[in-house]
Amino acid sequence: MFQIASGRYAWDPLTTWMACLNNPEAAGFETVGGTVSLDPESGENHFSYSENGPHRYVVMARDSVWYARQFIPILGEELSLPADDLQDKP
């Protein structure tokens, strides 16, 4: 996930990447069945698990280092993680 200074997480770049690959697993995601609902007053959306739900949502299947190694170079930007965080974990 990408996070801005206010603390709001944004999935848009990663889910767009997943859609372009047309393969959630290759993009490091798992899809989960569920129901998505929207609070019309606050605009907040809610996801609840339901194996036979009418919607699907994605869950990150890897750690943030994996996404940084895969995605940020596509943007042509330098990784902003400490060098120790970029070492392969056992």
PyMOL commands that set and color helices and strands:
alter all, ss='L'
color gray80, all
select helices_A, chain A and resi 12-21+64-75+83-86
alter helices_A, ss='H'
color red, helices_A
select strands_A, chain A and resi 2-3+9-10+29-38+45-49+55-60
alter strands_A, ss='S'
color yellow, strands_A
deselect
rebuild
show_as cartoon
